[in-house]
Protein backbone atom coordinates (compact mmCIF):
# COMPACT_ATOMS: atom_id res chain seq x y z
CA UNK A 1 0.00 0.00 0.00
CA UNK A 2 1.56 3.34 -1.04
CA UNK A 3 1.66 6.29 1.31
CA UNK A 4 -0.99 8.09 -0.77
CA UNK A 5 -3.21 5.02 -0.77
CA UNK A 6 -2.70 4.64 2.95
CA UNK A 7 -3.75 8.24 3.55
CA UNK A 8 -6.86 7.71 1.42
CA UNK A 9 -7.69 4.52 3.38
CA UNK A 10 -7.31 6.27 6.75
CA UNK A 11 -9.43 9.16 5.54
CA UNK A 12 -12.10 6.78 4.22
CA UNK A 13 -12.00 4.71 7.40
CA UNK A 14 -12.48 7.87 9.39
CA UNK A 15 -15.59 8.71 7.41
CA UNK A 16 -16.82 5.15 7.88
CA UNK A 17 -16.15 5.36 11.59
CA UNK A 18 -18.11 8.59 11.82
CA UNK A 19 -20.94 6.91 9.92
CA UNK A 20 -21.02 4.03 12.37
CA UNK A 21 -20.96 6.47 15.25
CA UNK A 22 -23.80 8.41 13.68
CA UNK A 23 -25.84 5.24 13.44
CA UNK A 24 -25.14 4.30 17.05
CA UNK A 25 -26.02 7.81 18.20
CA UNK A 26 -29.17 7.88 16.11
CA UNK A 27 -30.51 4.55 17.41
CA UNK A 28 -31.62 5.95 20.77
CA UNK A 29 -33.22 8.87 18.95
CA UNK A 30 -35.32 6.37 17.00
CA UNK A 31 -36.26 4.65 20.27
CA UNK A 32 -37.14 8.02 21.75
CA UNK A 33 -39.62 8.59 18.94
CA UNK A 34 -41.86 5.98 20.62
CA UNK A 35 -44.66 7.66 22.54
CA UNK A 36 -44.47 8.37 26.25
CA UNK A 37 -47.30 6.49 27.94
CA UNK A 38 -48.27 6.42 31.59
CA UNK A 39 -50.64 3.81 33.03
CA UNK A 40 -51.94 2.89 36.46
CA UNK A 41 -52.05 -0.67 37.79
CA UNK A 42 -54.51 -1.54 40.56
CA UNK A 43 -53.46 -4.58 42.60
CA UNK A 44 -55.48 -6.92 44.80
CA UNK A 45 -52.63 -7.07 47.32
CA UNK A 46 -51.58 -4.94 50.30
CA UNK A 47 -48.08 -3.49 50.29
CA UNK A 48 -47.11 -5.69 53.23
CA UNK A 49 -47.05 -8.71 50.90
CA UNK A 50 -43.67 -8.07 49.31
CA UNK A 51 -43.98 -11.04 46.96
CA UNK A 52 -47.44 -10.49 45.47
CA UNK A 53 -47.37 -6.69 45.59
CA UNK A 54 -43.61 -6.78 45.13
CA UNK A 55 -44.24 -8.66 41.90
CA UNK A 56 -46.32 -5.73 40.69
CA UNK A 57 -43.47 -3.35 41.48
CA UNK A 58 -41.03 -5.66 39.72
CA UNK A 59 -43.28 -5.80 36.65
CA UNK A 60 -43.54 -2.03 36.43
CA UNK A 61 -39.78 -1.64 36.72
CA UNK A 62 -39.24 -4.22 33.97
CA UNK A 63 -41.59 -2.32 31.67
CA UNK A 64 -39.67 0.89 32.26
CA UNK A 65 -36.33 -0.86 31.66
CA UNK A 66 -37.54 -2.54 28.45
CA UNK A 67 -38.88 0.71 26.98
CA UNK A 68 -36.15 3.12 28.03
CA UNK A 69 -38.66 4.66 30.47
CA UNK A 70 -41.00 5.65 27.65
CA UNK A 71 -43.76 3.38 28.98
CA UNK A 72 -44.31 3.86 32.70
CA UNK A 73 -46.82 1.97 34.85
CA UNK A 74 -47.46 3.00 38.44
CA UNK A 75 -48.69 0.28 40.83
CA UNK A 76 -51.32 0.91 43.49
CA UNK A 77 -52.02 -1.44 46.39
CA UNK A 78 -55.44 -2.77 47.31
CA UNK A 79 -57.68 0.03 48.51
CA UNK A 80 -55.64 2.89 47.08
CA UNK A 81 -57.81 3.14 43.97
CA UNK A 82 -60.30 0.29 44.36
CA UNK A 83 -60.76 -2.52 46.93
CA UNK A 84 -58.76 -5.67 46.32
CA UNK A 85 -61.72 -7.67 45.04
CA UNK A 86 -62.85 -5.03 42.53
CA UNK A 87 -59.78 -4.95 40.28
CA UNK A 88 -61.48 -6.68 37.35
CA UNK A 89 -64.37 -4.20 37.47
CA UNK A 90 -61.93 -1.28 37.49
CA UNK A 91 -60.07 -2.58 34.45
CA UNK A 92 -63.21 -3.59 32.58
CA UNK A 93 -64.77 -0.16 33.12
CA UNK A 94 -61.62 1.79 32.28
CA UNK A 95 -61.06 3.24 35.76
CA UNK A 96 -57.50 1.96 35.40
CA UNK A 97 -55.66 0.65 32.37
CA UNK A 98 -54.65 -2.61 34.04
CA UNK A 99 -54.66 -4.60 37.25
CA UNK A 100 -52.92 -7.50 38.92
CA UNK A 101 -55.29 -9.91 40.61
CA UNK A 102 -56.41 -13.53 40.95
CA UNK A 103 -59.01 -14.40 38.35
CA UNK A 104 -60.81 -16.79 40.67
CA UNK A 105 -61.92 -13.85 42.82
CA UNK A 106 -64.50 -13.25 40.10
CA UNK A 107 -65.91 -16.77 39.81
CA UNK A 108 -69.28 -15.28 40.77
CA UNK A 109 -69.32 -13.58 37.36
CA UNK A 110 -68.35 -16.82 35.63
CA UNK A 111 -67.21 -20.04 37.31
CA UNK A 112 -64.70 -20.53 34.48
CA UNK A 113 -62.63 -17.68 35.97
CA UNK A 114 -61.21 -20.18 38.46
CA UNK A 115 -59.05 -21.77 35.76
CA UNK A 116 -56.98 -18.58 35.53
CA UNK A 117 -55.80 -18.97 39.12
CA UNK A 118 -56.24 -22.57 40.24
CA UNK A 119 -58.77 -25.30 39.72
CA UNK A 120 -59.13 -27.27 42.96
CA UNK A 121 -57.29 -30.57 42.48
CA UNK A 122 -55.93 -29.06 39.28
CA UNK A 123 -52.42 -28.25 38.07
CA UNK A 124 -49.19 -27.56 39.91
CA UNK A 125 -47.00 -24.61 38.91
CA UNK A 126 -44.94 -26.46 36.30
CA UNK A 127 -48.03 -27.96 34.76
CA UNK A 128 -49.78 -24.59 34.74
CA UNK A 129 -46.88 -22.96 32.92
CA UNK A 130 -46.82 -25.73 30.34
CA UNK A 131 -50.61 -25.75 29.86
CA UNK A 132 -50.71 -21.98 29.37
CA UNK A 133 -47.86 -21.87 26.87
CA UNK A 134 -48.29 -25.10 24.96
CA UNK A 135 -51.63 -26.63 25.96
CA UNK A 136 -53.91 -23.85 24.74
CA UNK A 137 -54.54 -22.39 28.19
CA UNK A 138 -53.72 -18.77 27.32
CA UNK A 139 -56.03 -18.80 24.33
CA UNK A 140 -58.91 -20.34 26.27
CA UNK A 141 -58.57 -17.86 29.14
CA UNK A 142 -58.41 -14.85 26.84
CA UNK A 143 -61.46 -16.10 24.98
CA UNK A 144 -63.21 -15.87 28.35
CA UNK A 145 -61.69 -12.52 29.34
CA UNK A 146 -62.76 -10.76 26.15
CA UNK A 147 -66.32 -10.96 27.51
CA UNK A 148 -65.12 -8.66 30.28
CA UNK A 149 -63.32 -6.22 28.01
CA UNK A 150 -59.92 -7.54 29.08
CA UNK A 151 -56.87 -9.35 27.82
CA UNK A 152 -54.76 -11.26 30.32
CA UNK A 153 -51.19 -12.43 30.95
CA UNK A 154 -50.14 -14.77 33.74
CA UNK A 155 -47.85 -12.74 35.99
CA UNK A 156 -47.04 -14.54 39.22
CA UNK A 157 -47.33 -17.98 40.77
CA UNK A 158 -47.15 -19.13 44.37
CA UNK A 159 -46.45 -22.82 43.86
CA UNK A 160 -48.49 -25.29 45.93
CA UNK A 161 -50.22 -23.59 48.84
CA UNK A 162 -50.88 -24.56 52.44
CA UNK A 163 -54.33 -25.57 53.63
CA UNK A 164 -54.59 -22.82 56.21
CA UNK A 165 -54.97 -22.03 59.90
CA UNK A 166 -57.65 -23.63 62.05
CA UNK A 167 -58.55 -22.94 65.67
CA UNK A 168 -59.60 -26.55 66.20
CA UNK A 169 -58.14 -29.82 64.99
CA UNK A 170 -59.95 -31.57 62.14
CA UNK A 171 -60.44 -35.30 62.59
CA UNK A 172 -63.46 -36.27 60.49
CA UNK A 173 -65.55 -34.87 57.64
CA UNK A 174 -68.19 -33.92 60.22
CA UNK A 175 -65.76 -31.40 61.71
CA UNK A 176 -66.23 -29.29 58.59
CA UNK A 177 -69.92 -28.70 59.26
CA UNK A 178 -70.65 -25.09 60.20
CA UNK A 179 -66.98 -24.09 59.90
CA UNK A 180 -66.67 -20.44 58.88
CA UNK A 181 -63.63 -20.61 56.63
CA UNK A 182 -62.01 -17.82 54.65
CA UNK A 183 -61.14 -19.55 51.40
CA UNK A 184 -60.40 -17.96 48.04
CA UNK A 185 -62.33 -18.42 44.85
CA UNK A 186 -64.15 -21.46 43.64
CA UNK A 187 -63.09 -23.82 46.44
CA UNK A 188 -65.86 -22.47 48.64
CA UNK A 189 -68.52 -23.98 46.39
CA UNK A 190 -66.93 -27.40 46.89
CA UNK A 191 -66.44 -27.07 50.63
CA UNK A 192 -69.99 -25.83 51.12
CA UNK A 193 -71.21 -29.27 50.04
CA UNK A 194 -69.49 -30.65 53.10
CA UNK A 195 -71.05 -28.12 55.44
CA UNK A 196 -68.39 -25.39 55.39
CA UNK A 197 -69.58 -21.78 55.39
CA UNK A 198 -67.09 -20.16 52.95
CA UNK A 199 -66.02 -16.54 53.34
CA UNK A 200 -64.16 -14.60 50.65
CA UNK A 201 -62.06 -11.81 52.11
CA UNK A 202 -59.21 -9.77 50.67
CA UNK A 203 -55.77 -10.39 52.19
CA UNK A 204 -55.74 -7.38 54.48
CA UNK A 205 -59.14 -8.22 55.98
CA UNK A 206 -58.42 -11.80 57.04
CA UNK A 207 -56.47 -11.33 60.29
CA UNK A 208 -59.03 -9.02 61.97
CA UNK A 209 -61.83 -11.46 61.11
CA UNK A 210 -59.87 -14.41 62.52
CA UNK A 211 -58.87 -12.48 65.63
CA UNK A 212 -62.45 -11.38 66.36
CA UNK A 213 -63.86 -14.86 65.76
CA UNK A 214 -65.90 -13.76 62.75
CA UNK A 215 -64.27 -16.73 61.00
CA UNK A 216 -63.02 -20.02 62.47
CA UNK A 217 -60.24 -20.69 60.00
CA UNK A 218 -58.47 -19.08 57.08
CA UNK A 219 -56.10 -19.81 54.25
CA UNK A 220 -53.94 -17.43 52.30
CA UNK A 221 -50.85 -18.68 50.49
CA UNK A 222 -48.08 -20.29 52.48
CA UNK A 223 -45.50 -19.77 55.24
CA UNK A 224 -43.79 -16.66 53.87
CA UNK A 225 -46.97 -14.60 53.56
CA UNK A 226 -48.85 -16.25 56.43
CA UNK A 227 -46.08 -15.29 58.85
CA UNK A 228 -46.31 -11.66 57.73
CA UNK A 229 -50.08 -11.65 58.22
CA UNK A 230 -49.71 -13.10 61.73
CA UNK A 231 -52.26 -15.91 61.57
CA UNK A 232 -50.22 -18.10 63.93
CA UNK A 233 -51.02 -15.68 66.76
CA UNK A 234 -54.69 -16.68 66.82
CA UNK A 235 -54.83 -20.18 65.28
CA UNK A 236 -52.12 -22.81 65.72
CA UNK A 237 -53.28 -25.78 63.61
CA UNK A 238 -51.55 -25.35 60.24
CA UNK A 239 -52.97 -27.76 57.66
CA UNK A 240 -51.64 -28.99 54.31
CA UNK A 241 -51.95 -29.33 51.38
CA UNK A 242 -54.11 -26.55 50.01
CA UNK A 243 -55.77 -28.86 47.49
CA UNK A 244 -57.73 -25.95 46.07
CA UNK A 245 -54.48 -24.39 44.86
CA UNK A 246 -51.86 -26.80 43.58
CA UNK A 247 -50.53 -23.47 42.40
CA UNK A 248 -51.96 -19.99 42.87
CA UNK A 249 -51.57 -17.84 39.80
CA UNK A 250 -51.79 -14.07 39.49
CA UNK A 251 -52.85 -12.32 36.30
CA UNK A 252 -52.18 -8.99 34.68
CA UNK A 253 -55.56 -7.92 33.28
CA UNK A 254 -55.53 -5.13 30.70
CA UNK A 255 -58.39 -3.11 29.28
CA UNK A 256 -58.74 -4.26 25.65
CA UNK A 257 -59.15 -0.75 24.22
CA UNK A 258 -56.00 0.42 26.02
CA UNK A 259 -54.17 -2.72 24.92
CA UNK A 260 -55.05 -2.13 21.28
CA UNK A 261 -53.73 1.44 21.52
CA UNK A 262 -50.26 0.27 22.57
CA UNK A 263 -47.47 0.16 19.98
CA UNK A 264 -46.49 -3.40 19.15
CA UNK A 265 -43.14 -3.02 20.89
CA UNK A 266 -44.92 -2.04 24.13
CA UNK A 267 -47.25 -5.01 23.84
CA UNK A 268 -44.21 -7.23 23.54
CA UNK A 269 -42.72 -5.57 26.62
CA UNK A 270 -45.90 -6.33 28.60
CA UNK A 271 -45.85 -9.99 27.58
CA UNK A 272 -42.13 -10.29 28.35
CA UNK A 273 -42.31 -8.52 31.71
CA UNK A 274 -45.36 -10.58 32.72
CA UNK A 275 -43.45 -13.80 32.07
CA UNK A 276 -40.46 -12.48 34.00
CA UNK A 277 -42.74 -11.60 36.90
CA UNK A 278 -44.28 -15.09 36.90
CA UNK A 279 -40.81 -16.55 37.48
CA UNK A 280 -39.81 -13.83 39.97
CA UNK A 281 -42.80 -14.41 42.23
CA UNK A 282 -42.46 -18.21 42.20
CA UNK A 283 -38.72 -18.01 42.84
CA UNK A 284 -39.18 -15.62 45.76
CA UNK A 285 -41.76 -17.89 47.37
CA UNK A 286 -39.58 -20.96 46.89
CA UNK A 287 -36.76 -19.07 48.56
CA UNK A 288 -38.76 -17.62 51.44
CA UNK A 289 -41.14 -20.44 52.38
CA UNK A 290 -38.64 -22.94 53.87
CA UNK A 291 -37.18 -20.55 56.44
CA UNK A 292 -40.60 -19.09 57.26
CA UNK A 293 -42.03 -22.57 57.92
CA UNK A 294 -39.19 -23.31 60.35
CA UNK A 295 -39.90 -20.08 62.22
CA UNK A 296 -43.63 -20.72 62.39
CA UNK A 297 -43.14 -24.20 63.83
CA UNK A 298 -40.59 -22.88 66.32
CA UNK A 299 -43.17 -20.34 67.46
CA UNK A 300 -45.92 -22.87 68.09
CA UNK A 301 -47.55 -23.71 64.75
CA UNK A 302 -48.66 -27.36 64.62
CA UNK A 303 -48.29 -28.90 61.18
CA UNK A 304 -51.13 -31.28 60.33
CA UNK A 305 -52.03 -33.07 57.09
CA UNK A 306 -55.69 -33.05 56.15
CA UNK A 307 -57.05 -36.49 57.10
CA UNK A 308 -57.38 -38.76 54.07
CA UNK A 309 -61.19 -39.09 54.43
CA UNK A 310 -61.51 -35.31 54.23
CA UNK A 311 -59.30 -35.15 51.16
CA UNK A 312 -61.26 -37.91 49.43
CA UNK A 313 -64.63 -36.34 50.30
CA UNK A 314 -63.46 -33.00 48.90
CA UNK A 315 -62.16 -34.66 45.72
CA UNK A 316 -65.52 -36.38 45.20
CA UNK A 317 -67.45 -33.16 45.80
CA UNK A 318 -65.18 -31.30 43.37
CA UNK A 319 -65.93 -33.80 40.61
CA UNK A 320 -69.66 -33.35 41.17
CA UNK A 321 -69.39 -29.56 40.99
CA UNK A 322 -67.33 -29.71 37.79
CA UNK A 323 -69.80 -32.05 36.10
CA UNK A 324 -72.68 -29.72 36.90
CA UNK A 325 -70.94 -26.59 35.63
CA UNK A 326 -69.80 -28.39 32.49
CA UNK A 327 -73.43 -29.05 31.61
CA UNK A 328 -74.47 -25.39 31.77
CA UNK A 329 -71.32 -23.31 31.11
CA UNK A 330 -69.60 -23.76 27.72
CA UNK A 331 -66.48 -21.84 28.79
CA UNK A 332 -66.16 -23.97 31.90
CA UNK A 333 -66.51 -27.18 29.91
CA UNK A 334 -63.86 -26.19 27.36
CA UNK A 335 -61.38 -25.26 30.07
CA UNK A 336 -62.16 -28.29 32.23
CA UNK A 337 -61.82 -30.75 29.35
CA UNK A 338 -58.50 -29.16 28.42
CA UNK A 339 -57.10 -29.22 31.97
CA UNK A 340 -58.36 -32.73 32.69
CA UNK A 341 -56.66 -34.23 29.63
CA UNK A 342 -53.46 -32.26 30.25
CA UNK A 343 -53.36 -33.18 33.95
CA UNK A 344 -53.77 -36.88 33.23
CA UNK A 345 -50.90 -37.09 30.76
CA UNK A 346 -48.67 -34.82 32.83
CA UNK A 347 -49.01 -36.77 36.04
CA UNK A 348 -48.43 -40.03 34.23
CA UNK A 349 -45.03 -38.67 33.19
CA UNK A 350 -44.26 -37.04 36.55
CA UNK A 351 -45.09 -40.26 38.38
CA UNK A 352 -42.43 -42.06 36.36
CA UNK A 353 -39.50 -39.74 36.91
CA UNK A 354 -40.20 -36.57 38.89
CA UNK A 355 -41.92 -38.33 41.80
CA UNK A 356 -39.23 -40.99 41.98
CA UNK A 357 -36.46 -38.42 42.11
CA UNK A 358 -38.18 -36.11 44.60
CA UNK A 359 -39.21 -38.96 46.91
CA UNK A 360 -35.67 -40.34 46.99
CA UNK A 361 -34.12 -36.92 47.66
CA UNK A 362 -36.61 -36.21 50.43
CA UNK A 363 -35.71 -39.50 52.13
CA UNK A 364 -32.00 -38.77 51.80
CA UNK A 365 -32.44 -35.30 53.29
CA UNK A 366 -32.90 -36.87 56.73
CA UNK A 367 -29.73 -38.96 56.38
CA UNK A 368 -27.23 -36.25 55.59
FENTACOR-V224984 format. One record per pair of residues at least 24 apart in sequence whose ideal C-beta (glycine too) atoms are under 10 Angstrom apart, sorted by the first residue. I is the first residue (numbers start at 1). GAP is how many residues later the second one is. Records with the same first field share a line. If there is no record, write none. Layout:
I=GAP + GAP
//
This chain:
28=40
31=36 + 37 + 39 + 234
32=36 + 37 + 38
33=37
34=33 + 34 + 36 + 37 + 229 + 231 + 232
35=35 + 36 + 226 + 227 + 228 + 231
36=31 + 33 + 34 + 35 + 36
37=26 + 30 + 33 + 34 + 35 + 36 + 60 + 221 + 224 + 225 + 226 + 229
38=32 + 33 + 34 + 35 + 36 + 59
39=24 + 32 + 33 + 34 + 35 + 36 + 57 + 58 + 59 + 215 + 216 + 219 + 223 + 227 + 231
40=33 + 34 + 35 + 36 + 40 + 41 + 50 + 55 + 56 + 57 + 58 + 59
41=32 + 33 + 34 + 35 + 40 + 46 + 50 + 55 + 56 + 57 + 58 + 59 + 211 + 212 + 213
42=33 + 34 + 35 + 36 + 37 + 38 + 39 + 40 + 41 + 42 + 44 + 45 + 46 + 47 + 48 + 49 + 53 + 54 + 55 + 56 + 57 + 58 + 59 + 211
43=32 + 33 + 34 + 35 + 36 + 37 + 38 + 39 + 41 + 44 + 55 + 56 + 57 + 58 + 207
44=33 + 34 + 35 + 38 + 39 + 40 + 41 + 42 + 43 + 44 + 55 + 56 + 57 + 58 + 61 + 158 + 159 + 160 + 206 + 207
45=30 + 32 + 33 + 39 + 42 + 55 + 56 + 57 + 111 + 157 + 158 + 159 + 180 + 205
46=31 + 32 + 33 + 34 + 38 + 156 + 157 + 158 + 159 + 182 + 183
47=28 + 29 + 30 + 31 + 32 + 33 + 157
48=29 + 155 + 156 + 177 + 180 + 181
49=28 + 29 + 154 + 155 + 171 + 172 + 175 + 176 + 179 + 180
50=174 + 175 + 178 + 234 + 238
51=105 + 107 + 170 + 171 + 173 + 174 + 177 + 199 + 229 + 230 + 231 + 232 + 233 + 234 + 236 + 237 + 238
52=25 + 26 + 48 + 49 + 50 + 104 + 106 + 151 + 168 + 169 + 173 + 196 + 198 + 229 + 232 + 233
53=24 + 25 + 47 + 150
54=102 + 223 + 226 + 227 + 230
55=45 + 100 + 101 + 102 + 195 + 197 + 219 + 221 + 222 + 223 + 225 + 226 + 227 + 229 + 230
56=43 + 44 + 99 + 100 + 194 + 196 + 221 + 225
57=220
58=97 + 98 + 215 + 218 + 219 + 222 + 223 + 226
59=39 + 41 + 94 + 96 + 97 + 191 + 193 + 211 + 214 + 215 + 217 + 218 + 219 + 221 + 222
60=40 + 213 + 217
61=212 + 216
62=207 + 208 + 210 + 211 + 212 + 213 + 214 + 215 + 218
63=203 + 206 + 207 + 209 + 210 + 211 + 213 + 214
64=205 + 209
65=204 + 208
66=199 + 200 + 202 + 203 + 204 + 206 + 207 + 210
67=196 + 198 + 199 + 201 + 202 + 203 + 206
70=193 + 195 + 196 + 199
71=191 + 192 + 194 + 195 + 198 + 199 + 202
73=24 + 25 + 179 + 197 + 200
75=24 + 25
76=24
77=127
78=124 + 125 + 126 + 127
79=123 + 125 + 126
83=119 + 121 + 122
84=117 + 118 + 119 + 120 + 121
85=115 + 116 + 117 + 120
86=116
87=164 + 166
88=25 + 57 + 60 + 61 + 62 + 64 + 163 + 165
89=59
90=163 + 165
91=54 + 57 + 58 + 59 + 60 + 61 + 161 + 162 + 163 + 164 + 165 + 167
92=53 + 55 + 56 + 57 + 58 + 161 + 163 + 164
93=55 + 56 + 162
94=55 + 161 + 163 + 164
95=160
96=157 + 158 + 159 + 162
97=156 + 157 + 158 + 160 + 161 + 162 + 164 + 165
98=52 + 53 + 54 + 55 + 57 + 154 + 155 + 156 + 157 + 160 + 161 + 172
99=51 + 53 + 152 + 153 + 154 + 155 + 156
100=53 + 55 + 56 + 150 + 151 + 152 + 153 + 174 + 177
101=51 + 54 + 55 + 149 + 150 + 151 + 152
102=54 + 56 + 82 + 83 + 143 + 146 + 147 + 148 + 149
103=38 + 41 + 42 + 45 + 47 + 49 + 51 + 82 + 146 + 147 + 148 + 150
104=80 + 81 + 82 + 83 + 96 + 140 + 141 + 144 + 145 + 147
105=79 + 80 + 81 + 95 + 97
106=42 + 79 + 147
107=77 + 78 + 79 + 80 + 81 + 82 + 93 + 218 + 225
108=77 + 78 + 81 + 92
109=38 + 39
110=34 + 35 + 37 + 38 + 215 + 219 + 221 + 222
111=74 + 75 + 78 + 210 + 211 + 213 + 214 + 215 + 217 + 218 + 220 + 221 + 224 + 225
112=28 + 29 + 31 + 32 + 33 + 35 + 74 + 213 + 217 + 218 + 219 + 220 + 221 + 222 + 223 + 224
113=28 + 31 + 32 + 35 + 72 + 73 + 138 + 218 + 219 + 222
114=70 + 71 + 72 + 73 + 75 + 130 + 211 + 218 + 221 + 222
115=25 + 26 + 29 + 71 + 134 + 216 + 217 + 219 + 220 + 221 + 223 + 224
116=24 + 25 + 26 + 28 + 29 + 36 + 38 + 69 + 133 + 134 + 135 + 137 + 219
117=37 + 40 + 41 + 67 + 68 + 69 + 127 + 128 + 130 + 131 + 132 + 133 + 134
118=39 + 40 + 42 + 43 + 66 + 67 + 68 + 69 + 124 + 125 + 126 + 127 + 128 + 129 + 130 + 131
119=66 + 67 + 68 + 125 + 126 + 127 + 199 + 203 + 213 + 216 + 217 + 220 + 221 + 224
120=63 + 65 + 66 + 67 + 68 + 69 + 70 + 71 + 122 + 123 + 124 + 125 + 126 + 194 + 195 + 197 + 198 + 201 + 202
121=66 + 69 + 122 + 123 + 125 + 190 + 193 + 194 + 197 + 198 + 201 + 222
122=121 + 122 + 123 + 124 + 125 + 196 + 214 + 217 + 218 + 220 + 221
123=123 + 124 + 126 + 216 + 219 + 220 + 223 + 224
124=33 + 35 + 36 + 121 + 122 + 123 + 219 + 222 + 223 + 226 + 230
125=32 + 33 + 34 + 35 + 121 + 122 + 123 + 124 + 153 + 157 + 160 + 161
126=31 + 33 + 121 + 156 + 220 + 224 + 228
127=119 + 120 + 212 + 215 + 216 + 218 + 219 + 220 + 223
128=26 + 29 + 31 + 118 + 119 + 120 + 121 + 150 + 211 + 214
129=25 + 28 + 118 + 120 + 146 + 149 + 150 + 153
130=212 + 216
131=207 + 208 + 210 + 211 + 212 + 215
132=117 + 143 + 146
133=142
134=208
135=203 + 204 + 206 + 207 + 208 + 210 + 211
136=198 + 199 + 202 + 206
137=198 + 201 + 202 + 205
139=199
140=191 + 194 + 195 + 197 + 198 + 199
141=110 + 190 + 194
142=114
143=188 + 191 + 192
144=187 + 188 + 190 + 191
145=106 + 108 + 109 + 111
146=110
147=184
148=105 + 107 + 108
149=104 + 105 + 106 + 107 + 108 + 109 + 110
150=101 + 102 + 103 + 104 + 105 + 106 + 108 + 109
151=101 + 102 + 103 + 104 + 105 + 107 + 108 + 109 + 116 + 119
152=99 + 100 + 101 + 102 + 122
153=97 + 98 + 99 + 100 + 101 + 117 + 118 + 119 + 120 + 121 + 122 + 124 + 125
154=95 + 96 + 97 + 98 + 120 + 121 + 123 + 124
155=94 + 95 + 96 + 97 + 98 + 115 + 116 + 118 + 119 + 120 + 121 + 122 + 123 + 125 + 126
156=92 + 93 + 94 + 95 + 96 + 118 + 121 + 122 + 123 + 124 + 125 + 126 + 128 + 129
157=90 + 91 + 92 + 93 + 120 + 121 + 122 + 123 + 124 + 125 + 126 + 128
158=62 + 63 + 64 + 66 + 67 + 84 + 87 + 89 + 90 + 91 + 92 + 123 + 124 + 126 + 127 + 128 + 131
159=62 + 63 + 86 + 87 + 88 + 89 + 122 + 123 + 124 + 126 + 127 + 130
160=62 + 80 + 81 + 82 + 83 + 85 + 86 + 87 + 88 + 125 + 129
161=58 + 59 + 60 + 61 + 64 + 65 + 79 + 80 + 81 + 82 + 83 + 84 + 85 + 86 + 87 + 124 + 128
162=57 + 58 + 59 + 60 + 61 + 63 + 64 + 76 + 77 + 78 + 79 + 80 + 83 + 127 + 131 + 134 + 141
163=54 + 56 + 59 + 74 + 75 + 76 + 77 + 78 + 79 + 80 + 81 + 82 + 141 + 142 + 143 + 147 + 148
164=42 + 53 + 54 + 55 + 56 + 57 + 58 + 62 + 67 + 71 + 73 + 74 + 75 + 76 + 78 + 80 + 142
165=41 + 45 + 50 + 51 + 52 + 53 + 54 + 55 + 61 + 64 + 66 + 67 + 68 + 69 + 70 + 71 + 72 + 73 + 74 + 131 + 136
166=50 + 51 + 52 + 53 + 69 + 70 + 71 + 72 + 73 + 136 + 138
167=43 + 46 + 48 + 49 + 50 + 51 + 67 + 68 + 69 + 70
168=48 + 49 + 67 + 69
169=67 + 68 + 70 + 133 + 135 + 138
170=47 + 67 + 69 + 134 + 136 + 137 + 140
171=133 + 136 + 138 + 139
172=135 + 137 + 138 + 141
173=134 + 136 + 137 + 139 + 140 + 141
174=136
175=132 + 135
176=41 + 134 + 137 + 138
178=38
179=36 + 37 + 38
180=29 + 30 + 33 + 34 + 35 + 36 + 37 + 38
181=34 + 35 + 36 + 37 + 38
182=24 + 27 + 28 + 32 + 33 + 34 + 35 + 36 + 37 + 38
183=32 + 34 + 35 + 36 + 37 + 59 + 61 + 62
184=34 + 35 + 36 + 37 + 58 + 60 + 61 + 64
185=59 + 60 + 63
186=58 + 132 + 135 + 136 + 139
187=32 + 55 + 56 + 57 + 58 + 127 + 131 + 134
188=56
189=128 + 129 + 132 + 135 + 136
190=53 + 54 + 123 + 124 + 125 + 126 + 127 + 128 + 129 + 130 + 131 + 132
191=53 + 122 + 123 + 126 + 127
192=125 + 129
193=120 + 121 + 123 + 124 + 125 + 127 + 128
194=116 + 119 + 120 + 122 + 123
196=118
203=25 + 26
204=25
206=24 + 25
207=24 + 26 + 27
210=24 + 25
211=24
219=25 + 26
220=28
221=24 + 27 + 64 + 68
222=26 + 63 + 64 + 66 + 67 + 70 + 71
223=62 + 65 + 66 + 67 + 68 + 69 + 70 + 71 + 72 + 73 + 74 + 78
224=60 + 61 + 62 + 63 + 64 + 65 + 66 + 67 + 68 + 69 + 72
225=60 + 63 + 64 + 67
226=63 + 66 + 67 + 70 + 75
227=61 + 62 + 64 + 65 + 66 + 68 + 69 + 72 + 74
228=60 + 64
231=65 + 70
232=63 + 64 + 65 + 67 + 68 + 69 + 70
233=66 + 67
235=66 + 67
236=60 + 63 + 64 + 65 + 66 + 68
237=64 + 65 + 66 + 67
238=55 + 58 + 59 + 62 + 63 + 64 + 65 + 66
239=63 + 64 + 65 + 66 + 67 + 68 + 71
240=53 + 63 + 64 + 65 + 66
241=64 + 65 + 70
242=64
243=63 + 67 + 68 + 71 + 72 + 75
244=70 + 74
246=97
247=35
248=33 + 37
249=29 + 32 + 33
250=24 + 27 + 28 + 31
251=27
252=25 + 26
//
